Amino acid sequence: MRNQDWHKSTYSGASGECVEVAEGLVTLVRDTQNRERGTLAVPAREWVALLADLDRL
């Protein structure tokens, strides 16, 4: 499983409360300010569905 480099999510605001994502076959998500607390792994298909749902809000 190879993921691209980590980048700040475009859904993160300017408040400093950000998440970073590394998208690939599995999308990895982590808290920018608490990287040591772990990573959430989401299958790419579910990540795309989540983003589509957020766009509808």
Secondary structure, DSSP 8 states (H G I E B T S, - for coil): --B---EE-TT--TTS--EEEE-BSEEEEEEGGGGGG--EEEEHHHHHHHHHHHHT-
